[in-house]
Amino acid sequence: YISRIEYLEKTLSQHNNNEDAAINEIVEKINVAYEKRKNKQNLDCDEIKLLDILNWLDGVQIYHNYNNLLYGGQNYKNATNFFSANTNQNEKENRKIFVIAKELNILTKELIDDIFDKIDNSKEPIAFSLSTPDHIISIGKSSNYKPIYLINHDIHKHILNERSLYSEVFCAFKYSMRIALSIFRYSYQEENISIKYVTNNLDKDDLCNLLCLALQDGYVEAIKVYIEGISNLSGINKQQLLAAKKKNDGAPGLCLALQNGHAEAIKAYIEGIFNIPGIDKQQLLAAKRKDGTPGLFMALQNGHAEAIKVYIEGISNLSGINKQQLLAAKRKDGTPGLYIALQNGHVEAIKIYIDAISNLGGIDKQELLAAKIPDGTPGLYVALYNGHAEAIKVYIEAISNFPGIDKQELLAAKMSDGTPGLCLALQNGHAEAIKVYIEEISNFPGIDKQELLAAKMPDGTPGLFMALQNGHAEAIKVYIEAIFNLPGINKQQLLTPKMSDGTPGLFIALQNGHAEAIKIYIEGISNLSGINKQQLLTPKMSDGTPGLFMALQNGHAEAIKVYIEGISNFPGIDKQQLLAAKRKDGTPGLCLALQNGHVEAIKIYIDAISNLGGIDKQELLAAKIPDGTPGLYVALYNGHAEAIKVYIDAISNLSGIDKQQLLAAKKQNGTPGLFMALQKGHAEAIKAYIEGISNFSGIDKQQLLAAKNQRGTPALCMALYNGHAEAIKVYIEGIFNLPGINRRELLAAKMPDGTPGLHIALQQGHSQAVKTYREMISKLKILSNGLPGFLL
């Protein structure tokens, strides 16, 4: 076995793990080996191994379901299609295996001899699978001249004769006598399936074991015969025999039938035990595994709708049983079956279950439909949580006409802490689930739709808030569209989803930069009538901070763009107030973007407002904090070169604004921003500023570049005073080629008392600053005698 795997892995490795290429090579080599064998030629060791591998794989395809071992009762159709990955459709069809006969029997030497004879005498590919409820093996050959192999897990044995086959089968089933077997016969040719089952010479244990297999594999007629056989026995424990439990885990046969979805088998079983006296029908119908899991739970978990239907119909007319308990179908931890069906989204199973219990009397339908797990979480909650839209739809449709149930409670689907299911669907962004939920409750009479649609958490946070917080654009869209035409609800309240502290959802979306969610929200409310759009579009924290302020502070450029674009065409709103985005102390959002150097946010903001009419752009672009300090001043103060560059570029082509005032960027005391940049030595910021204003027309560049404070001290003087050599360098380079300015005056950088800046630098001992200044004057060919007083 190991050598075969190693050969396959080696071939795969040679093809750099390209499975198709490796398979092609193996198939080609196998075909060559076949021809050599047919022509009686000698085979080398690799060719022998290849043919051996193929025999092994032929058996494994029956035994394996891809990489998973088949277990008792698994559908044979899941068997793999050998080497189908690289073949065309016709070849795939030719490589399929089909079951052509089914049989229930007892393991005897005669049975195994008969199987061997059928395989040995067949001129076509043939295989058998032999299974108990706990194990499965396969036996067969690929063609007339190939050897017979037995596959048991990942081991295969070459079968030479009847005796060796019986020995290996007996060993595979742990040397147990009179084992009940489910036998499938396979071929590469599809035929009508023949079914037969043993009826003669059966003792009580045989009947029990065969009934288990019949229920597991869905042998309807066999179930009837074996139940009748058990019922006719006297002086025995019929309860135990009718339970028909698996040996290893104690799972009853009815549980297996429900687990595998054998509807007709379930029907036959319930009808079969209906009139048998002296048995505990409650226990038999519960069909619990050793861990306490009932059969109906398994059917609901696996979504076997027809099995669920016949089971409920079957128990509906039985007397003396606890139908509530059977229908709840709770596993040991208290989880009901309907909860799992809703969790897994088994639409048809949910529909069938609810329809089936609708007309039953004497049961607590409210409890069954709520389908709560022990912590109080209902089934509809988990369906909404997981976004199973179709499951939600059929559930709501199914309960719509139920009389005598609390639909409000069921539809709210709240956890024990009070969190409703719709809130989680919005939080997780399950758009289709949200849409279906709202559509389905829209026509329900006698429910509080406002409460259901608000979907508030225990702290009062609504579901729409969670969708905006998490940026689930599609969920927001379908929610707003769904409530659009609903009458009798307060849309203003629903569309202003606030936390308990008053923070709106749109504020959080802007703070977190969820651009698509913001866009969808604004588009969604744009056509709604009868709502206060100004209030909705001015999402403020309880302290008065607007959402756009947070987007600018955090630099969420795309969010800023879609917000401004979104409100641009809204009539009847105060756009100036919205765009200023001032927090409570009067600080505008653009000031914070400049302060933090959020380049893209600044650019987007200015571009977005550039074409808007009816707003004071000068005020918005100045972005002054309450003490009059403009945003550009703050950027220069902090040295955000790229922010300065994009700001100046963005306002360069704007009309109707005072560019001189914006570029001077003066504090209330008259200190310009460039003064602070030179004083602090922000070389890159200085460079960006000078380059930015260089191509401006209609501004006083001399005044801007002198950048004198309120006492008349020029900015370059402060750079010399503080010894900022790099700042001095970029300043002199920047102004050298500028036309229409008095460079002599700017370079002199004299204090109000006439003291040149260079003199101060020398006094302060800033040798590097002096050196840089001298070198720049020399490099630019400005002679010392041309500027008396500059050089000492």
N, C-alpha and C positions, 0 to 999 in steps of 0.2 A: 504493500500500500504506500509506504513512504517513498520507495523508489519511483513509483508512478507519479506521485505528486511532485517529486523533485524534477522529473523529466519535463512535466508540464511547466513548472516554474522556470526551468532553464530555458525552454523555448520562448516563454513570455519575456524573459529577461533579454534574450538575444534580439528581440524586436522592440526593445525600449518600452515594455509594458503596453504595446499596442495589441489589444486582445484580438481584433479582427485579423491582423497580419499573422499572429501566432496560430490562430485557429486555421487559417488558410493553409499554412505550412503543414500543420499536423494532419489535416484532412487529405492533403495531397500525398503525404508520405504513407498514410493509412491505405489509400487507394492503390499505391504502388505495391505495398505489402500484400494486399488482397490478391492482386494479379499474380504475384510471385507464388503465393500459396496455391492458387487455382492451377497454376502451370507446373506444380510440383517442384518449384525451385527452392533452393535452400534460403532460409531467412537468417539475417544477422541478428545479433542480440537486441539492437534497437528496434528492429522491425517486429520481433516477437513481443517486445514490451509495448509497442504501439497497438498491436492487435489486442493485447491483454488489456490495455487502457480502455479501448473502445468497448470491449465486453463489460468492463467495470462500469463505464459511463452509461451504457444501455440500461443496466439495472438501477443505477443511481437515479436516472431520470424518473423512474417509477417511484423510487423511495423518497427522493428529495422534492421539496417545493422550493426551488432555487437554493438558498443556503440553509433553509430550515428543514429539520427532519419532519416527515409526516407523522402525525399522531393518530390514534384511533379515531375513525370516523371522519377524517379530513376528506374533502371532496377530491376525487381523482382528477378532476379537470384542472386542478392546480399543478399537476405534474409538469416538469419543464419540457421545453421543446429543444431537444438535443442539437447543439451547434446551430441554432436558428439565428444567432446574432448577425451572421454575415451572409445569409442566404436570401434569395428572392421569395416572393410569396408562395409560388408553387412548391418550391423546395421545403418551405416551412410547413405547408400543408402535408407534404409527404412524410415529414419527420414527426408528425404528431402521433400520439398514442391514444387509443380509445378503449373504454371499457365495453366489453361485449357480453359479459355475463356476470351475474351476482349470485352468491350462494351462501347460505348459513349452514354450518355443519359442525360436527364434532371431530377433533383431531384423532385420527386413527391411522394405522399403517396402510390400510386399504385406501383411504383417502389420498395419502401422499403418493402411493404407488400409481393411483389413477392420474394424479397431476403430472407425475414424471412421464408416464406413457403419452399423455397428450402433448407435452413439450417435445419429447424425443421423436415422436412420429410426425410432428408438424413440419411442413416444408416452408412455412412462412414464419416471420418474426412472431414470437408469442411470449407472454409473461403472465404471472399470477402474483397478486399480493395477498398475503395471509395476515389478518389482523385480529387481535383481541382488543378489548377496550384500552389496553395499556401499551401495546406494542404492535409493530408492523414489520414484516419482512417481504422481500420480493424474490421471485424465482423466474428465470426465463432464458431465452437465447435470441440472438438478433437475426439469424437465418438458418437454413437447413443444415449447413455444414459447420456452423459455429458451435462451440461447447456451451453447456448449460451452466449458469452461474446462480448462486444464491447471494443476495445482498442483505446484510444485517448491519444496520448503522453504516459506518464507513469501511466495513470489512466485506470482501467478497470471497466466496469459496467456489472452486471448480467442482461441479457435481458430475460424478462418473456413472452412478447407477442409482437404482431405487433405494438401496440400502443406505448409501451415503447421504441421499436427500433426506430420508426419514431421520437419520442420526443428527443432521445439521438442524432440521426443523425442530426436533425434539429438544435439542440443546438451546436453540434460540428462544424457546418458550419455557426455559428453565426446568426442563424435565418433568413438566406437569402432565398428568394423565387426563384424558377426556376434557380437553379445553374446547370451549366454543369458539369457532372461527368465523369471521366474515371474509369471504373469498371473492376477489374480483379477478376476472380474466381480461387481459388486455391484448389488443392487436393494433397493427397499423392500418387496418381496414375497419371503417365504421359500420356497425350493424345494429339492428334492434337488440336491445338489452334483454336477455333472458334472465328470469329470476326463479330460484328454487330454494327450498329450505327443508331441512331434515325434520321429520315428524315421528319416525319410528324408534322404538326402543330407547326412549328418553326418561331418565329419572328426574327427580325434583330439582336437583342441582343443575342438570342439563337445561331444564326449562327456564330456570332463573337466569342462567348465563346467556342462553340464546335470546331470551326476552330483552336482556340488557343490550346485546348487539343489534337486535331488531329495532329497538327504539333509537339507538345511536345512529344507525344507518338508514332508518326509515322504511323498514320492511312491513308494510301495513298488514297484509294478509297473515304474515308470520306472527305479528303481535296478537291478532285475534285468536289464532290457533293456540299460541303459548299461554295466553291468559285463560282461555277455555280449559286448556290442559291443567293449569294450576287450580282453577276453580273446582274441577272435578276430583281433585285429590282430597282425601280425608285424613284427619288425624295429624295434620302438619301445620306449620306456621305460614299461612298464606300471605300474611302481611310482609314477611321477610322476602318471600319469593316474588311477590308483585312489585316490591320496591326495586328489585333487579339492579342491585348496586354493583358498581365497578369494584374490583378487588383492591386496587391500590389506594384510591382516594375516597371511596365510599359514595361517589356520585350516583344517585339513582338514575335508572334508565329514562324516566320522564324528564329529568333535568337535562340529560344529554340530547333528547329529542327537541326540547325547547331551545337549548343552546345551539343546536345545528339547524333549527328552523324546519323540522319535519312536521308540517301542519297535519297532514292526513294521519300520520303515526300518532300524534297527540290526541287527535279526535278518536281514533280507534281505541287508544288506551283508556281514555276517560269513559267512553261508552262501555268498554269491556269491564271495568271495575264497578260500574254504576249499580248493578243489582247484586253484587257479591256481598253476602252478609258477614258480619263479624270481623270486619277490617276497619282500620282507622283511615278513613278517606282523607281526612284533613292532612294527615302526615304524608300520605301517598301523593296528594295533589300539590302539597307544598314543595315536594321533591327537592329537599335541601341537600346540598353537598355537606361534606364533613365540617367545613368552615361556617356552615349556617346559611350559605347563599342559596336562595330558592331558584327553581327552574325558570319561573316567569321573569325574575330579575335578569337572568342570562339572555332570555329572548329579547327583552327590552334593551339590554346593553348591546346586543348584536344587531338590533333593528329588524328582527324577523316578524314582520307585520302579520302575515297570515297565520303564523303559529300563535301569536298573541290573540288574534281574533277567535280562533277555534278553541283555545284554552278558556277564554272568558265565556264564550257561548256554552262551552261544555260544563262549566261549573255553575252557570246561571240558574239551572233548575234543580241543582242538587240541594237536598235539605240536610240539616244537621252538621253543616260546616260553617266555619268562620270566614265568610267571603271577604270581609274587610281586611283581614290578615293576609289572605291569599292574594288579593288584588294590590295591596300595598307592596308586596314582594320585596321586603326589606332584607338586606344582607345583615350580617352580624353587627356591624357598626351603626345600623339604623338607617342606612341610605336606601330610599325607595327606588324601585326599578324605573319609574317614570322620570325621576330626577336624572338618572344616567342616560335615558333615551334623549332627554332635552340637552344634557351636557354634550352628548355625541352627535346631536343634530339628526336623529333618525326620524325623518318627517313622517313617513307612512306608518311607522310603529306608534308614534304619538297620536296621530289621527285615529288609527284603529282602536287604540286603547281607550281614548276619551269617548269615542262613539260607542264602544262596547259597554262602558259602564253607565252611559247616559240614561238607560232605561231600567237599570237594576234598582230594586228597592232594598231597604234595610241596610244601606251602607252610608258612610259619611263621605259624601262626594267632595265636600270642601277640603277635607284632609287629603284625600287621594289626589285631587287636582293640584293642591299646593305642593305636594311631593317634596316636603322639607327634609333636609338632613338634620342630624341631631343639634347642630348649632343654630338651626332656624332658617337656614338659607333655602329658599324655594327653587324648584326646578326651572321656572321661567327666568329667574334671576341668572342662573348659570347659562341658559341659552342666550340671553342678552349679553352677558359677559363675554361669551365666546363668539358672538356674532352670527349665530345660526338663524339666518333670516327666515328660511322656509319653515323651520321648526317653530319659530315664534308665530308665524302667520297661521299655521294649522292649529296651533294651541289656542290662539285667541279666537279664531273662527269656530273652533269646536266648542268652546265654553260660552259662546255668545248667546246661545238659546237655552242654556241650562237654567231651569228655575230653582229657586231656593238656595242659591250660593252667593257668597259675598264677592262679586266680581271686582269691586274696587280693590279689595285686599289681594286677590289673585293677580290683577293687572299691575298693581304697584310692585309686586314681587320684591319685597324688602328683606334684606338680611336682618339678623337679630338686632344689629346696631341701628337699623332704620334706613340704611342705604338702599335706594330702589335700583332695580335692574336697568332701567333706562339711563340712569346716571352712569353706570359702568359701561354701557354701550357707547355713550357719548365720550366718556373718558378714554376708551380704547379705540375710538374712531370707527366703529362698525356701522358704516353709512347705510348699507342695505337693511341691516337689522333695525336701525332707527326709523328708516322710511316705512318699513312694513309695520312696525309697532304703531306708529302714529296713524297710518292709514287704517289699520284695523280697529283702533279704538275710536276713530272719528265719528262713526255712526252708532256707537254704543249709547243707549239711553241709561239714565239713572246712575251715571258715574261722574266723579269730579275730575273733569279733564284738565282743569288748571293745575291741580295738584299732581296729576300723573305726568303732565308735560314739563312742569317745573323740575321734577325729579331731583328733589333736594336731599343732600346728605344730612346726617343728624345735626351738623353745625350750621345748616342753612345754605350751604353751597349748592347751587343748581347744576344740573348736568351740562347745560350749554356752557357754563363757566369752565368746566373741566375740558370740554372740547376745544375752547379757545386757548386755554392754558397750554394744552398739549399740541396745538396747531393742527387739529384734524379738520382740514378744509372741507373735504367731501361730506363729513358728518355734519358740519355746520350748515352746509348748503342744503342738504336734504331736510334737516330739521326746520330751517326757516321756510323752505318751500312747502313743507308738509303742514305747518300751522298757518300758512298764508290765508287760506280761505275758511279756516275753522271759525264758526260763530261761537259767541258766548264765552270767549276767553280774553284775558287781559294780555294782549300781545306786547304792550310796552313793558310790562313786568317780566314776561318771559324772555324778551330780547335784551333786557338789561340785567343779565345774570350777575349777581353780586355775592361776594363772600360776606360772612357775618360782619366783617369790619367795614363793609361798604365798597370794597374794591371791585370794579366791574371786570368782566371777562375780557373785553376789548383792551383794557389797560394792560392786563397780563400778556395778551398776545403781542402788543406793541413792545412791552418790556422784554419779552423773550424773542422778539424778532420773527414771529411766524407770519411771514409776508402773505402766503397764499390764503391762510385763514383770515387775515385782516381784509384782504381783497374780496373774498367770498362773502364775508359778513356784511361789508359795506354795500356790495352789489345786491345782497339779499334783502336789505332793508330799504333800498333805494325806491322801490316801487310800492312799498307798503303805505297805506293811508291810515290816518287816525293815530299816528304815533309821533312823539316828540323826537325828531331826528337830531336836533341840536344836542339834546341830553345824551342820546345814544352815541353820538360821534365825539362827545367830550368826556371820555372815560377818565375820571379822576379818582385818585386815592382819597381816603378820608381827610388827609392833610392838604388836599387841593392840588396835588401833583398830577398833571395830565399824562396820558399814555404816550403822546408824541414826544414829550420831554424825555421820558425814559428811553424811547427808541433812539433819540439823538444822543443822549448821555452814553448809551451802550454801543452806539455806532451801528445800528441795524439798518443799513442803507436801503435794502430792498423793501423792508417794512415801511420805512419813511416814504419811499417812492409810491408804493401802492396806496398808502393812506392818503397822501396829498392828491394823487390822481383820482382816488375814490371820491373825495369830498369836492373835487373841483367843479363838478356840474350840479351839485346839490343846490337847489334854490332855497331861500328862506333860512339860511344858517349863517352864523357869524364866523366867516372864514378867517378873519384877522385874529380873532381870539383863539381859534383852533390851531392856526399856524404859528402863532407866537409861542404857544405851549409853555406858558409860564407857571412855575411852581408858586407856592403860597407867598414866598418872599420876593416874587417878581422876577426871578432869574429865568430867562428864556432857554428853551432847549438848544438852540443853535450855539449859544454861548458855551454850554457844556460840551458840545461836539468839538468846538474849537479848543476848549480848555484841555480836552482829552486827546486831541489830535486824530479824530476819526475822519480820515480823509474822504473816503467814499461817501460817508453820510453827509458831509458838508457839501460835496459836489452835487449829490442827488437832491438835497434839500433846495439848494439855490436854483438848480436846473428846473426843478418841479414848480417853484413859485414864479419863475421868470415870465411865464405867459399868462399868469392868472390876472384877471382884472378885478377892480374894486377892492384892492388891498393896499396897505401902506408898506411898500417894499423897503423903503428906507429904514423904517422902524424895525422890520423883521431882520434885515441884513446887519444892522448895527448890533443887534442882539445884546443890548446893554443890561447889566445887572443893576439892582436898585440904586447903587451909588454912582451910576452913570458910566461905569467901565464897559467899553465895547468888547465883543467877543474876539475881534482880531487882536486887540491889545493883549488879551489873555493868551492867545496862541503865540504871539511874539514874546511875551514874558516867559512862557514855558519852553520856547524854542522848537515848536512843532513846524518844522520846515515844510513838509508836504501839505500840511493843513493850510499853511499860509499861501502856498503856491496855488492850490486848487481854489481857495477862496478868492484870491485876486483874479485868477483866470476866469472864474465863474461870473464875477461882476463886471468884467472888462467890456462886454458887449451889451450890458443892460442899459436901457434908457430910462430917463425919468427919475434918476437917483443922483444924490450928491456924492460922487466918487471921492472927491477930495476929503470930505469929512469921514467917509468910511475908511479910506486908506490911512488917514492920519491916526485914526484909532486912539483918540486921546481920552485919558481919564478926566474926571470932572475938574481936577486941579491943573489940567492942561498938558500933562506929560504924555507924549505919544508912545505908541507901542514899540516903534523902532528904537527909541531912546533906551527902553528897558532891554531890548535884545542886545544892543551894543554894550550897555552897562554890565549885563550878565555874561557877555561873550558867546552868544549863540550864533556861531559863524554860519551854519547852514541856513538858519532862519533868516539871517541878514541877507545872505546871497539870494535866497528864494524871493525875499521881499523886493530887493532892487531889480532883479531880473523880471519880476512880475509887473512892476510899474513902468519898466523901461519903454514899452510900446504904447503906453497910455497917452492919449491926447487930451487936451483941455484940462489938465491938472497942473498944479504948481509943484513940480518935482523938486525944485530947490528947497522949498519949505519942508516937503516930506522927508528929503534926505538929510537936511540939517537936523531935523527931529529934536528941536530944542524944548527943554522943560520950561516950567513957568518962570524960572529965574533967567532964562536965556542961555543956559548951558547946552551946547550941541552934543549930540549923541556920541560922535567920534571922540570928543574930549573925555567922556566917561570910559570909553574902551581903553584909551591911553592911560587914564588915571588908574584903572584897575589892571592894566598890563595884559589885555586880551589880544595876544599877537595874531591869532588866526582870524579873529573878528576884524581886526584892523586891516589885515591883508585882503579879505574878501570885500570889505567895504570899499577900499581904494580901487581894487580891480573892477568892482561893480560900477563905480561912478566914472571911471576914466573915459569910457567911450560914449557916455550919455551926452547927447547934444542939448544945447540950450540951458546949460546950468553953469554956475560960477564955481568951477572946481577949486580955484585958489581959496575961495572963502570956506568951502566945505572942508578942504584939507588943513587949513589953518586951525580949525576947530578951537576957536578962542573962547575963553571964559568971558563972562560979562565985563570983567575988569581988564580984558585984553590979553590975558596970559594964554599963550598957545598950549594946546594939549600936549605937544611933544615935550615942552618944558616941564610940565607936570609929571610926565612919564619918567623923565630923567630924575626929577626930584624924588620920585617914589622908588627909584632904582629898578625899574622894569626894563632891564637890558634887552630882553628878547623882543619886547614890544617896540623899543627904540630901533633895534636892528631891523626888524620887519618893516617898520615905517620908512627908514632910510633906504632899504633895498627896493621897496616899492617905488619911492620917489626917483631913485636912480634908474630902475628898470624902465620906468615910464618916461625917462629923460626929462625930468623936472629938475633943473639945476638949482643949487642952493642959493646962488645970488639972484635967482629969479623969484625966490620966495623968501625975502629977508625975514629973519627971526625964526625960521623953521629949524634950520640946522645950526648948531653951536660949534 
